[in-house]
Amino acid sequence: ATPEIYTLSLHAALPICQLLVSHGIPYRDMFALAAGLSLAAGALFCLLASLSQPAVTPARSGSATGSAIGPARLILTSRARPFLLMAGLGACIFATMTTGQDAFAASRGLNASIFYGCYTLGVIIPRFTMTGLLARCRPERATTMLLAGMCLSLSGFLIAGSDPVLYGTSSLLLGITYGLAYPLIQARAADSVPEGLRHRALCYFSLAYFAGVYGFPLIAGAITALGGYQALIASLIAIAALELTVSIKLEEEHP
């Protein structure tokens, strides 16, 4: 659940940072705050490690080390493979839309806080209001519908222009669809392998997620430099369409 916690934390932090900057808080103070939070996180980590250490036997410690790495071939040839691909593709979209939103909004004469506010609401609120509804649907069909909605939301960014209403609506829809699709895909990845391999599947799921989050922005920057933001959004639509295609194929395999 590490990527999930990271994602929700980032969704909550971005609007707060935007608000602080807009009220004249200098970036130096922002970095000082980030450093303080990092120290607090490190202290909590050490505290939790010291509390859990007595319960870990040497045998379990060695097993945990092995499970953290895991045989890549075993996971990459399992039924979890398409879900790892979907995690990486979705992370490319998430990273690009969240890290480059200030410049994108400025190029359209829009306020990026509209995106961060609507996107955050779209991610958080449905987690408490729509999970029951999704639980009654087949996970294959629910995933496909959510990814189709994500393609639609990205298309909204392509045609939004300087319209703040369409910009905010597209941001809200992206938050809803990506926010609900991600944990669903993660759960399906865990369920697609035997119980003894689930921890390894989730480990590689996290690696695929972070590969997209930290790797794709470099490619996104090159696309923006060569073709502008329209080309960037078009490339994200293509990525979302590829992820949707994988989901449709999985749905056809399990009617």
C-alpha positions in Angstrom: 0.0 0.0 0.0 3.0 2.3 -0.1 2.3 3.9 -3.5 -1.3 4.4 -2.4 -0.3 6.3 0.8 2.2 8.3 -1.3 -0.5 9.2 -3.8 -3.0 10.3 -1.3 -0.4 12.3 0.6 0.7 14.0 -2.5 -2.9 14.9 -3.5 -3.4 16.5 -0.1 0.0 18.3 0.0 -0.2 19.9 -3.5 -3.1 22.3 -2.8 -1.7 23.2 0.6 1.7 24.1 -1.0 -0.1 26.1 -3.7 -2.1 28.0 -1.1 1.0 28.8 1.0 3.0 30.0 -2.1 0.0 32.2 -3.2 0.0 33.9 0.3 3.7 34.9 0.0 5.3 32.1 1.9 8.9 32.0 0.5 10.2 28.8 -1.0 13.0 28.8 1.5 10.5 28.3 4.3 8.7 25.6 2.2 12.0 23.6 2.0 12.6 24.1 5.7 9.1 22.7 6.3 9.8 19.8 4.0 13.1 19.1 5.8 11.3 19.1 9.2 8.6 16.7 8.0 11.4 14.4 6.6 13.1 14.4 10.0 9.8 13.6 11.7 9.1 10.8 9.2 12.6 9.4 9.8 12.0 9.5 13.6 8.7 7.7 13.2 10.3 5.0 11.0 13.0 4.4 13.6 10.4 4.2 16.4 8.3 1.7 14.4 11.5 -0.3 13.6 12.5 -0.5 17.3 9.0 -1.6 18.3 8.7 -4.3 15.7 12.2 -5.7 16.0 11.6 -8.1 19.0 8.8 -9.8 17.0 11.1 -10.6 14.0 13.1 -13.8 14.3 16.3 -14.3 12.3 14.4 -16.8 10.0 11.7 -14.4 9.2 14.2 -11.6 8.7 16.0 -13.7 6.0 12.6 -14.5 4.4 11.6 -10.9 4.3 14.9 -10.0 2.6 14.2 -12.6 0.0 10.6 -11.5 -0.5 11.5 -7.9 -0.9 13.7 -8.7 -3.9 11.8 -11.7 -5.2 12.5 -13.6 -8.5 11.6 -11.1 -11.2 11.1 -13.9 -13.8 8.5 -15.6 -11.6 6.4 -12.4 -11.3 6.9 -11.1 -14.8 5.7 -14.4 -16.3 2.7 -14.7 -14.0 -0.9 -13.4 -14.5 0.1 -10.3 -12.6 2.2 -9.0 -15.6 -0.6 -7.0 -17.3 -1.5 -5.3 -14.0 2.1 -4.2 -13.6 2.0 -2.7 -17.1 -1.2 -0.9 -16.2 0.3 0.4 -13.0 3.3 1.9 -14.9 1.1 3.4 -17.6 -1.3 5.0 -15.1 1.7 6.4 -13.1 3.0 8.1 -16.3 -0.3 9.9 -16.5 -0.5 10.8 -12.8 3.1 12.1 -12.7 2.8 14.2 -15.8 -0.6 15.8 -14.9 0.5 16.6 -11.3 4.0 17.8 -11.8 3.5 19.8 -14.9 0.2 21.4 -14.2 1.5 24.8 -13.2 3.1 25.4 -16.6 0.2 23.8 -18.4 -2.3 26.0 -16.7 -0.2 29.1 -17.2 0.0 28.4 -20.9 -3.8 28.5 -21.1 -4.3 31.5 -18.8 -5.8 29.2 -16.1 -5.2 28.8 -12.4 -3.5 25.5 -11.5 -5.2 25.5 -8.1 -8.4 24.6 -10.0 -6.8 21.4 -11.1 -5.3 20.5 -7.7 -8.5 21.3 -5.8 -10.9 19.4 -8.2 -8.4 16.5 -8.7 -8.0 16.1 -4.9 -11.7 16.1 -4.3 -12.2 13.6 -7.1 -9.6 11.2 -5.6 -10.7 11.4 -2.0 -14.5 11.7 -1.9 -15.3 8.7 -4.1 -13.2 6.5 -1.9 -15.8 7.0 0.8 -18.9 7.1 -1.4 -18.4 4.8 -4.4 -16.4 1.9 -3.2 -19.5 0.0 -2.2 -21.0 0.5 -5.7 -17.8 -0.7 -7.3 -17.7 -3.8 -5.0 -21.0 -4.9 -6.6 -19.6 -4.7 -10.1 -17.3 -7.2 -11.8 -13.7 -5.9 -11.3 -13.0 -6.4 -15.0 -15.9 -4.3 -16.1 -15.3 -1.7 -13.4 -11.7 -1.3 -14.4 -12.6 -0.9 -18.1 -15.3 1.7 -17.3 -12.9 3.7 -15.1 -10.1 3.7 -17.7 -12.6 4.7 -20.4 -13.6 7.7 -18.2 -9.9 8.5 -17.7 -9.5 8.7 -21.5 -12.5 11.0 -21.6 -11.1 13.3 -18.9 -7.8 13.7 -20.7 -9.7 14.5 -23.9 -11.3 17.3 -21.9 -7.9 18.8 -21.2 -7.1 18.7 -24.9 -10.2 20.8 -25.8 -10.6 22.9 -22.6 -8.6 25.8 -23.9 -9.1 28.7 -21.4 -12.4 27.5 -20.1 -12.0 27.1 -16.3 -15.3 25.1 -16.0 -14.2 22.5 -18.5 -10.8 22.5 -17.0 -12.1 21.9 -13.5 -14.6 19.2 -14.7 -11.8 17.4 -16.5 -9.7 17.6 -13.4 -12.5 16.2 -11.2 -13.2 13.3 -13.6 -9.5 12.5 -13.8 -9.3 12.3 -10.0 -12.4 10.1 -9.8 -11.4 7.7 -12.5 -7.7 7.4 -11.7 -8.3 7.4 -7.9 -10.7 4.5 -8.1 -8.9 2.5 -10.8 -5.5 2.4 -9.1 -6.5 0.5 -6.0 -8.7 -1.8 -8.1 -5.9 -2.7 -10.4 -3.6 -3.2 -7.4 -6.1 -5.6 -5.8 -6.5 -7.5 -9.0 -2.7 -7.8 -9.3 -2.6 -9.4 -5.8 -5.6 -11.7 -6.6 -4.1 -12.9 -9.9 -1.3 -14.9 -8.2 -1.2 -17.6 -5.5 -1.3 -16.4 -2.0 2.4 -17.2 -1.5 3.4 -14.8 -4.3 1.1 -11.9 -3.4 3.7 -9.9 -1.4 6.1 -10.2 -4.3 3.5 -9.2 -6.8 2.7 -6.1 -4.8 6.4 -5.3 -4.5 6.8 -5.3 -8.3 3.5 -3.4 -8.6 5.1 -0.7 -6.5 8.2 -0.7 -8.6 6.2 -0.4 -11.8 4.3 2.5 -10.3 7.5 4.4 -9.2 9.1 3.7 -12.6 6.3 5.6 -14.3 6.2 8.4 -11.6 9.9 9.2 -11.8 10.8 8.0 -15.2 8.2 9.4 -17.6 8.4 13.1 -16.6 11.8 13.2 -18.5 10.0 11.9 -21.6 7.1 14.3 -21.0 9.5 17.2 -20.9 11.0 16.3 -24.3 7.5 15.9 -25.8 6.5 19.3 -24.5 9.7 20.9 -25.8 9.2 19.5 -29.3 5.5 19.7 -29.7 4.0 21.8 -26.9 1.3 20.9 -24.4 -1.2 19.7 -27.0 1.2 17.0 -28.1 1.8 16.1 -24.5 -1.9 15.7 -23.7 -2.3 13.7 -26.9 0.5 11.4 -25.8 -1.2 10.9 -22.5 -4.4 10.0 -24.2 -2.5 7.4 -26.2 -1.0 6.0 -23.0 -4.5 5.9 -21.4 -5.9 4.2 -24.5 -3.2 1.5 -24.3 -4.0 0.9 -20.7 -7.7 0.7 -21.6 -6.8 -1.8 -24.4 -5.1 -4.0 -21.9 -8.1 -3.9 -19.6 -10.5 -4.8 -22.4 -8.3 -7.7 -23.4 -8.3 -9.0 -19.8 -12.1 -8.6 -19.7 -12.5 -10.6 -22.8 -10.3 -13.4 -21.3 -12.6 -13.5 -18.2 -16.2 -12.9 -19.5 
